[in-house]
């Protein structure tokens, strides 16, 4: 048992809170999982994989993940434009965590 007191603690100071701030939401974990399994992935492929998600919503989530250094966006100078997404090294470091979530889900599915 810990000698720490909850009255002196703040959830926002934890690593758990920081991790959740990067990957929480309806689509971010699914985007990361998709890239973990199938990278590189194009925007339209990602949209089909996610199901009913608006262009704007997917685009915003991808921009946030890119801003946080978890994914890389590669744009090719072609017509029509070709854009592919992959995990960065930082994003790859989450694979072990995502794998454990997947394993837990498979073992505890009701």
N, C-alpha and C positions, 0 to 999 in steps of 0.2 A: 504494500500500500504506500502511496506517495504522501510525503509531508507537505506537498504544495496545497495552497488554499485557493478555492475557486473564486473567492472574493478578490484575490490579487491577480487573477488570470484574465486573459482576453483571447477569445477564439480567433480574432483577426490577426493575432501575432503568431499563429501556428502555421507550420508547413502545410497542414491539411487544408487550411483556409486558402492559402496561396494557390495550391494545386487546383482546388475547386474553382477559384476565380478564373483560372485559365481554361478549364475544360467543362464547366457546368453549362447547362442549358439543354434544350431539346435536341439540338442537332450537332453540337460540337463533338460529343463523344462518338456519335455515329460517323461523322466525317473522319475523325482520327482512326476509328476502327476500319473504315473503308480503305483509307490510304495504307493502313498497316497490312491489309490483306491483298490489295489490288494495285498499288501504285505502279506507274503514274496513272492518274485518273483525270479525265477531262470534265469540264463543268457539266455538260449534258449527261454524261455517264453518272456523275455524282447525283444529279437531280433525279434521274431514274432510280438509282439505288435507294435514295431517301424516300421516294414516293411523293406524296403531295406536299411539296415545299415550294413557296413562291421564289421566283428568281431573286428578288430583292433580299429575302430572308437568307437564302443560301449565300448570296454574294456578301452580305454583311458578316455572316459567320466565318466565311473563308478569309475575309479581310482582317477580322479580329484575330484569327489563328495565325495568320501571316504576321500581323503586327507583334504578336507575342512570341514570334520566332519558332513556332511549332510546325508550320508548313512553309513550303516554298512554291511560289507561283512562277512558272516559266512560260513566257509568251513568245511564240514563234512568228516571224514576219511573213505570214502567208495570207492568202485570201481564199476562203474566209479565214479569219483569225483562229489560230490554234493556241489554246492555253491548257497547260497540264499542271497538276498539283502533286507534290510529293512531300513526304515528311522530311524535316530538317534533322540534323544530328540531335538537336534538343527534342524534337518530336519523337525521334527513334528511341530516346531514353524513356519515353512513356510506354513503349511496347510491352515491357514486362508487367507494368501495372494493368494495362488493358487486357493482357493475356490472363492475368489472375482474376480479373472481373469476369471474363468469359468462362474460365474454368469453374469459378464459383457458381455462375448462373447455370451451367450445364449440370453440375453436381446437385444443385438445390432446386431445380425446376420442378414445379408441382403440376 
